Amino acid sequence: MKVAAVILAAGAGSRFGGGKLLAELDGRTIVRHVVDAARSAGLGPIVVVVPPTGELDALDLGAVRRVTNETPQEGLSSSVRLGLHELDGDD
């Protein structure tokens, strides 16, 4: 059985004070830790839902599918829908 991962990275991280996904822990960004954990768990494909600001565009996340949530202010469910839509049709 194949199990995919949808990583929600489009939020502002306001409870964290902003910039949560680019914050570093042990020399890697938080979002990279999450992607690496999904990869280590054998999940695939991995879809990362990113914000429209472009702040994650230059970040090397390896072989992932990126999809941009143009309206992250609509809430977490908008990112979930986009991530699942990206997976729609995968076998």
DAZIJO-V406395 format. One record per backbone hydrogen bond with DSSP energy under -0.5 kcal/mol. CO is the residue of the C=O (numbers start at 0). NH is the residue of the N-H. If there is no record, write none. Layout:
co->CO nh->NH
co->CO nh->NH
This chain:
co->2 nh->43
co->4 nh->6
co->4 nh->46
co->5 nh->7
co->6 nh->8
co->6 nh->48
co->8 nh->50
co->11 nh->18
co->12 nh->15
co->12 nh->16
co->12 nh->17
co->18 nh->21
co->18 nh->22
co->19 nh->22
co->20 nh->30
co->22 nh->29
co->24 nh->27
co->27 nh->24
co->28 nh->32
co->29 nh->33
co->30 nh->34
co->31 nh->35
co->32 nh->36
co->33 nh->37
co->34 nh->38
co->35 nh->39
co->36 nh->40
co->37 nh->42
co->38 nh->41
co->44 nh->4
co->44 nh->46
co->45 nh->64
co->46 nh->6
co->46 nh->48
co->47 nh->49
co->47 nh->66
co->48 nh->8
co->49 nh->68
co->50 nh->53
co->53 nh->56
co->55 nh->58
co->58 nh->60
co->61 nh->63
co->63 nh->65
co->64 nh->47
co->66 nh->49
co->67 nh->69
co->68 nh->51
co->68 nh->71
co->70 nh->73
co->71 nh->74
co->74 nh->77
co->74 nh->78
co->75 nh->78
co->75 nh->79
co->76 nh->80
co->77 nh->81
co->78 nh->82
co->79 nh->83
co->80 nh->84
co->81 nh->85
co->82 nh->86
co->83 nh->87
co->86 nh->89
